[in-house]
Amino acid sequence: MSQYDYDLVIIGSGPSGRTAAIQAGKLKRRVLVIDRKDRLGGVSVHTGTVPSKTLRETVLNLTGWRERSFYGRAYRVKDQIDAEDLKARLHMTLDHEVDVLEHQFNRNHVDWLAGLARFTGPNEIEVATEAGDTTRITGEKFLIATGTRTYRPDDVPFNGKTVVDGDEFLEMEEIPRSLIVVGAGVIGVEYATMFSALDVRVTLIEPRETFLDFIDRTIIEDFTHQIRENGVDLRLGSAIEKIEDEGSHIEVSMANGRHVRGEMLLFAAGRMGNTDNLNLKAVGLETDHRGRISVERKTYQTSVPHVYATGDVIGHPSLASTSLQQGRVAACHALETPTVPESPWFPYGIYSVPEISTCGMSEEELQERGVPYEVGIARFRETSRGHIMGLEHGMLKMLFSLKTRRVLGVQIVGEGATELIHIAQAVLNLQGTVEYFVQNTFNYPTLAEAYKIAGLDAFNRMPIPDEFKVKQPTKAPEKSEPKKAKE
């Protein structure tokens, strides 16, 4: 018997915590998950990924957004949409997610405890419950998967109703007529474009001159055009000097002298690692200025060998999808079990209206590295499925190496982008070339046909390899006429 209570103790039940726990359970190890909430799932299930994506789907369905190109901008499935309409589907989805997670834990013999955990020694933690009880638990290995929380600067007058952060935003009592969103990061862009689809007057403020800088600039230009056309007032390049709650409205004073007014303000500029209460000094760990923990990226091991960290608390890419992978890899390494390493290319999805998804390198990255490349582009309106769906916008962009002809990156903006990107991910990881898209048949009519169009667009401008050139038959030597016999 081990001298410790558990082989692996996991703090946090978000995407990386849950996969780590289930993996440890399948390896028949003693595993405990501790979460500060009384329901499993973490930020991802309760205030982050699942709620925001459910909200997006609800908005698009109730507004009839996808059908407006056929039936006009005034078309709606439900004429009067209120906050309760948005919350109804949200609560059903969250209940289902929690139920599935609890079943997975029970099936894999994973213990879990609700309470606030803090380290009291290298192999010991203390868990304080809401009831006031304190439990001491020892573990051989630890995984920190506590995620992040919203950044709340002191000069923003948060009141939980008209000036809110990303967590409070989901609890709104009424849909505002006008909304100010501060911060054009992923969260800010997603909520701003969702509420614009609800015909709310949205102003999106970003102090920097650019936004979503990790996305290919061609895609951002197309996206910017679309959201402005949909009614989002995008204000870039001016800092905020003051945010005031005037009672009847919220007023934002900007450094360029302009003022913005709205019924509600969502502050979505940054997140902080949930590490303040862990007492990491007791185990010998430190964090950066945003509360994030540094790890070795192949194993997710911290500078303290028996402590691991995964998910948003370690920083970029801070995706639920990558966190799911990180938890499994970390658990296997901690429990000394061989596993398949993570693939180098993963998709990045932004669930805005319209969606954006990318995999691989952007054109700007290729230019910085001096890589010779060719570009292939397809517009969704060029596909028959796009016509059937009434799509007026949307594009797929692919980048190919001129030396190896391999796919280097794919970027998509438009309907179904986060689903379509997985074709690119597979070809990238299998080191496929432009010929894959030219040679293969895609279902017709589908949006995936855009891959064929973009592939041909690039292929027609690239030099054709010798093995694909049509070889001309060699000319047979002319037969000489037989000499006539002498008479």
C-alpha positions in Angstrom: 0.0 0.0 0.0 1.2 3.5 -0.8 2.0 5.9 2.0 -0.3 8.5 0.3 -4.1 8.8 0.2 -4.1 9.1 -3.6 -1.8 8.3 -6.5 -3.0 11.5 -8.3 -4.8 14.5 -6.8 -6.3 16.9 -9.4 -7.3 20.5 -8.4 -10.0 21.6 -10.9 -12.6 19.7 -12.9 -12.5 21.6 -16.2 -11.5 20.0 -19.5 -8.0 19.1 -18.6 -8.9 18.0 -15.0 -11.7 15.7 -16.2 -9.6 14.0 -18.9 -6.7 13.5 -16.5 -9.0 12.0 -13.9 -10.7 9.6 -16.3 -7.4 8.5 -17.7 -6.1 7.8 -14.2 -9.3 5.9 -13.4 -8.9 3.8 -16.5 -5.3 3.0 -15.4 -6.9 1.8 -12.1 -5.2 4.3 -10.0 -6.5 6.1 -6.9 -7.5 9.5 -8.1 -9.3 12.5 -6.4 -10.7 15.6 -8.1 -11.2 18.7 -6.0 -13.3 21.6 -7.3 -14.3 24.8 -5.5 -17.8 24.6 -6.8 -20.5 22.1 -5.8 -21.0 21.0 -9.4 -18.4 19.5 -11.7 -17.3 21.0 -14.9 -15.3 24.1 -14.0 -15.3 27.4 -15.9 -15.6 25.6 -19.3 -19.0 24.1 -18.4 -20.5 26.8 -16.2 -19.3 30.2 -17.4 -17.0 29.7 -20.4 -16.9 27.4 -23.4 -20.2 25.5 -23.2 -22.4 28.5 -22.1 -21.1 30.9 -24.7 -21.4 28.4 -27.6 -24.9 27.4 -26.4 -25.9 31.1 -26.3 -24.6 31.5 -29.8 -26.6 28.6 -31.2 -29.7 29.9 -29.4 -29.3 33.4 -30.8 -28.8 32.1 -34.4 -31.8 29.8 -34.1 -34.3 32.3 -32.5 -33.3 35.2 -34.8 -33.4 33.1 -37.9 -30.0 34.5 -38.7 -29.1 31.7 -41.2 -32.2 32.3 -43.3 -32.1 36.1 -43.6 -30.4 36.1 -47.0 -33.5 34.4 -48.4 -36.3 36.0 -46.3 -34.9 39.4 -45.5 -33.2 41.1 -42.5 -36.5 41.4 -40.7 -37.1 37.7 -40.6 -37.2 36.1 -37.2 -38.2 32.7 -35.8 -39.4 34.5 -32.6 -40.5 38.1 -32.7 -39.8 39.1 -29.1 -36.7 37.4 -27.7 -35.9 38.1 -24.0 -33.2 37.0 -21.6 -35.2 34.0 -20.4 -35.3 32.7 -23.9 -31.5 32.7 -24.0 -31.1 31.1 -20.6 -33.6 28.3 -21.1 -31.5 26.3 -23.5 -28.4 27.2 -21.6 -29.6 25.6 -18.3 -30.7 22.4 -20.1 -27.3 22.1 -21.8 -25.4 22.7 -18.6 -27.4 20.2 -16.6 -26.7 17.6 -19.3 -23.0 18.3 -19.3 -22.8 17.9 -15.5 -24.8 14.7 -15.6 -22.5 13.2 -18.2 -19.4 14.2 -16.3 -20.7 12.8 -13.0 -21.5 9.5 -14.8 -18.0 9.3 -16.3 -16.4 9.8 -12.8 -18.6 7.1 -11.3 -18.0 4.7 -14.1 -14.2 5.1 -13.8 -14.1 5.1 -10.0 -12.9 8.7 -9.7 -13.5 10.4 -6.2 -14.3 14.0 -6.1 -14.7 16.6 -3.4 -16.2 20.1 -3.4 -14.0 22.7 -1.6 -11.2 25.2 -1.8 -7.8 23.5 -1.9 -4.4 24.8 -0.8 -1.0 23.2 -0.4 0.3 22.8 3.1 3.4 20.8 2.1 5.1 19.1 -0.8 2.6 16.2 -0.8 -0.2 17.5 1.3 -3.2 19.8 0.7 -5.9 21.2 2.8 -9.5 21.4 1.5 -12.0 23.8 3.1 -15.6 23.1 2.4 -18.6 25.5 2.4 -19.8 23.9 5.5 -16.7 25.0 7.3 -15.0 21.6 7.5 -11.3 21.1 6.7 -9.9 17.9 5.3 -6.2 17.1 4.9 -5.3 14.9 1.9 -2.0 13.5 0.8 -1.0 12.6 -2.8 2.0 11.2 -4.6 1.4 13.3 -7.7 -0.6 16.5 -8.2 -2.2 18.2 -11.2 -3.2 21.9 -11.1 -6.0 22.5 -13.5 -7.7 25.5 -11.8 -8.2 27.5 -15.0 -8.6 31.3 -15.1 -10.9 34.0 -13.9 -12.0 37.3 -15.4 -9.6 40.3 -15.0 -11.4 43.0 -13.0 -9.4 46.3 -12.8 -10.2 48.6 -9.9 -11.1 51.6 -12.2 -14.0 49.8 -13.8 -17.2 50.3 -11.8 -18.5 46.7 -11.9 -22.1 46.4 -10.4 -23.2 43.0 -11.7 -26.1 44.4 -13.8 -25.0 47.1 -16.2 -21.2 46.9 -15.9 -20.3 43.2 -15.9 -17.5 40.7 -16.6 -17.8 37.6 -18.8 -19.2 35.5 -15.9 -21.8 37.9 -14.9 -22.9 38.6 -18.5 -24.6 35.2 -18.7 -26.9 36.2 -15.8 -28.4 39.3 -17.4 -32.0 40.0 -16.5 -32.8 41.9 -19.7 -31.3 42.0 -23.2 -30.0 45.6 -23.5 -30.8 47.8 -26.5 -27.2 48.9 -26.7 -24.0 47.1 -25.5 -20.4 48.3 -25.1 -17.8 45.5 -25.2 -14.3 46.4 -24.0 -11.6 44.1 -25.3 -11.5 42.6 -28.8 -10.1 39.3 -27.8 -11.8 36.0 -28.4 -14.4 36.4 -25.7 -15.2 40.0 -26.5 -15.5 39.3 -30.2 -17.7 36.3 -29.7 -20.2 38.2 -27.4 -20.1 41.4 -29.5 -21.1 39.5 -32.7 -23.7 37.3 -31.0 -25.6 40.3 -29.7 -25.3 42.2 -33.0 -27.1 39.2 -34.5 -29.9 40.0 -31.9 -30.1 43.5 -33.5 -28.5 45.0 -30.3 -26.5 48.1 -31.1 -22.9 47.0 -30.3 -19.8 49.0 -29.9 -16.6 46.9 -29.7 -13.6 48.9 -28.2 -10.0 47.7 -28.5 -7.2 50.1 -27.4 -4.7 48.5 -29.9 -4.7 49.2 -33.6 -5.3 45.6 -34.4 -7.1 42.6 -32.9 -6.9 38.8 -33.0 -3.3 39.2 -34.2 -2.7 35.4 -34.3 -5.2 35.1 -37.1 -4.2 35.6 -40.8 -4.7 39.2 -41.8 -6.7 38.3 -44.9 -9.2 36.5 -42.8 -9.4 39.4 -40.3 -10.0 41.9 -43.1 -12.9 39.8 -44.4 -14.2 39.2 -40.9 -14.0 43.0 -40.1 -16.0 43.8 -43.2 -18.7 41.3 -42.3 -19.2 42.3 -38.6 -19.3 46.0 -39.6 -21.9 45.2 -42.2 -23.8 43.3 -39.5 -23.9 46.4 -37.4 -20.9 46.2 -35.0 -19.2 49.6 -34.4 -15.6 48.6 -34.2 -13.4 51.2 -32.4 -9.7 50.4 -32.7 -6.5 52.3 -31.6 -7.7 54.5 -28.7 -7.3 53.8 -25.0 -10.1 54.1 -22.5 -9.7 57.0 -20.0 -12.8 56.5 -17.9 -15.8 54.3 -17.5 -18.8 56.0 -15.7 -22.1 54.6 -14.5 -24.5 57.4 -15.1 -27.5 55.4 -13.8 -29.5 55.7 -17.0 -26.5 54.7 -19.2 -22.9 53.7 -19.1 -20.5 56.3 -20.6 -17.0 55.5 -21.8 -14.5 58.4 -22.4 -11.7 57.6 -24.8 -8.3 59.1 -25.2 -9.1 60.4 -28.7 -11.8 62.6 -27.2 -14.8 60.5 -28.3 -17.5 59.2 -26.0 -19.5 56.0 -26.2 -22.8 55.4 -24.5 -24.7 52.2 -23.9 -27.2 50.5 -21.6 -24.7 47.8 -20.6 -20.9 47.4 -20.7 -19.1 44.0 -20.9 -15.5 44.2 -19.8 -13.7 41.3 -21.5 -10.1 42.5 -21.5 -8.0 39.6 -20.2 -8.0 36.8 -17.7 -6.0 35.8 -14.7 -4.8 32.3 -13.5 -6.8 30.9 -10.6 -3.7 30.3 -8.4 -4.0 33.0 -5.6 -5.4 30.6 -3.0 -3.3 27.5 -3.7 -0.4 28.6 -1.5 2.0 27.4 -4.1 5.0 28.4 -2.1 4.4 25.4 0.2 5.2 23.2 -2.8 8.0 25.3 -4.2 6.2 26.9 -7.2 5.8 30.5 -8.5 3.6 32.1 -11.0 4.0 35.0 -13.5 2.3 38.4 -13.2 -1.0 36.9 -14.5 -1.0 34.0 -12.1 0.1 31.4 -14.7 2.3 28.4 -14.1 5.3 27.5 -16.3 5.5 23.9 -17.5 7.5 21.6 -19.8 5.2 21.6 -22.8 5.6 17.9 -23.8 4.8 16.5 -20.4 3.1 19.4 -18.5 5.5 18.9 -15.6 6.3 22.0 -13.5 9.7 22.8 -12.0 8.6 20.6 -9.1 8.7 17.0 -10.6 5.7 15.6 -8.9 3.4 18.6 -9.7 1.9 19.1 -13.1 -0.3 21.9 -14.6 -2.6 22.0 -17.6 -5.3 24.0 -19.2 -5.8 27.8 -19.2 -3.6 28.1 -16.0 -0.5 27.5 -18.1 -1.4 30.1 -20.8 -1.5 29.8 -24.6 -3.4 28.4 -26.4 -6.0 28.4 -23.6 -8.5 26.3 -25.5 -10.9 23.7 -24.2 -9.9 21.3 -27.0 -6.1 21.5 -26.3 -6.8 21.3 -22.5 -8.6 18.0 -23.0 -5.4 16.6 -24.7 -3.1 18.1 -22.1 -4.9 16.5 -19.2 -4.6 13.0 -20.7 -0.9 13.4 -21.6 -0.1 14.8 -18.1 -1.9 12.0 -16.3 0.0 9.3 -18.4 3.3 10.9 -17.7 2.6 11.4 -14.0 1.5 7.8 -13.7 4.5 6.5 -15.8 2.4 5.1 -18.5 3.5 5.4 -22.2 1.1 7.3 -24.5 0.9 8.7 -28.0 2.4 12.3 -28.1 0.2 15.2 -29.1 0.2 16.1 -32.8 2.0 19.4 -33.7 -1.0 21.0 -35.5 -4.3 21.7 -33.7 -7.3 23.8 -34.8 -8.1 27.1 -33.3 -11.8 28.0 -33.3 -13.5 31.4 -32.6 -17.3 31.0 -32.3 -18.2 34.5 -33.4 -20.8 35.4 -36.0 -19.3 34.5 -38.5 -17.1 31.7 -37.2 -13.3 31.8 -37.6 -11.1 28.7 -37.5 -7.4 28.2 -38.4 -4.8 25.4 -38.4 -1.1 25.8 -39.2 0.7 28.9 -40.1 -0.6 32.3 -41.3 0.7 34.1 -44.4 2.4 36.6 -42.1 4.3 33.8 -40.3 5.5 32.4 -43.6 6.7 35.9 -44.7 8.6 36.3 -41.4 10.3 33.0 -41.9 11.1 33.6 -45.5 9.3 30.5 -46.7 8.4 30.5 -50.4 4.6 29.7 -50.7 1.5 29.8 -52.9 -2.0 30.8 -51.9 -5.3 29.2 -52.8 -8.6 30.9 -52.0 -12.2 29.8 -52.3 -15.4 31.8 -51.6 -18.3 30.0 -50.1 -20.6 31.7 -52.6 -18.7 29.8 -55.3 -20.0 26.5 -54.1 -23.4 25.1 -54.8 -24.0 24.4 -51.1 -23.2 28.0 -50.4 -26.0 29.0 -52.9 -28.4 26.5 -51.3 -27.7 27.9 -47.8 -27.9 31.5 -49.0 -24.4 32.3 -48.0 -23.2 35.7 -49.2 -19.9 35.6 -47.4 -17.3 33.2 -46.2 -13.9 32.1 -47.5 -11.3 29.4 -47.2 -7.6 30.2 -47.6 -4.8 27.6 -48.0 -1.1 28.1 -48.0 1.3 25.6 -49.7 5.1 25.3 -49.8 6.6 25.9 -53.2 9.5 23.6 -52.3 7.7 20.6 -50.9 4.1 21.4 -52.1 2.9 20.5 -48.6 0.0 22.3 -46.8 1.4 24.9 -44.4 -1.7 26.5 -43.1 -5.5 26.8 -43.6 -7.7 29.7 -42.5 -11.5 29.8 -42.7 -14.1 32.5 -42.0 -17.8 31.8 -42.4 -20.5 29.2 -41.7 -19.2 25.9 -40.3 -15.6 27.1 -40.2 -14.9 25.2 -36.9 -16.1 21.9 -38.4 -14.5 22.3 -41.8 -11.1 23.0 -40.3 -10.6 19.3 -39.3 -10.0 18.3 -42.9 -7.1 20.7 -42.9 -5.9 19.4 -39.6 -5.7 15.8 -40.9 -3.9 16.8 -44.1 -1.4 19.0 -42.2 -0.6 16.3 -39.7 -0.2 13.6 -42.4 2.1 16.0 -44.4 -0.3 16.1 -47.3 0.4 18.2 -50.4 -1.7 20.3 -52.8 -2.3 17.2 -54.9 -4.5 15.7 -52.2 -7.1 18.4 -52.8 -6.8 18.2 -56.6 -6.9 14.4 -56.8 -9.7 13.6 -54.3 -13.4 13.9 -54.7 -15.5 15.9 -52.2 -19.2 15.3 -51.6 -21.3 17.6 -53.8 -22.9 19.9 -52.8 -21.0 20.6 -49.6 -19.1 23.5 -48.2 -16.1 21.2 -48.0 -15.9 21.5 -51.8 -14.2 24.8 -51.1 -11.1 22.8 -50.3 -11.1 21.5 -53.9 -11.6 25.0 -55.3 -8.8 26.5 -53.2 -6.5 23.6 -53.9 -7.0 24.0 -57.7 -6.6 27.8 -57.3 -3.1 27.2 -55.9 -2.3 24.2 -58.1 -2.9 26.1 -61.3 -0.2 28.7 -60.3 2.4 26.2 -59.1 4.9 24.4 -61.3 3.8 20.9 -62.1 6.1 18.1 -60.9 7.6 15.8 -63.5 5.7 12.8 -62.2 2.4 14.6 -63.0 3.3 15.8 -66.5 1.7 14.0 -69.4 4.5 12.2 -71.2 4.3 12.4 -75.0 4.8 9.1 -76.8 8.2 8.8 -78.4 8.1 8.9 -82.1 8.9 5.6 -83.8 11.8 5.7 -86.3 10.7 5.9 -89.9 10.9 2.6 -91.8 13.2 2.8 -94.9 11.7 1.4 -98.1 13.2 -1.9 -99.1 15.6 -1.6 -101.9 14.4 -2.9 -105.3 16.1 -6.1 -106.5 18.2 -5.6 -109.5 16.7 -6.9 -112.6 
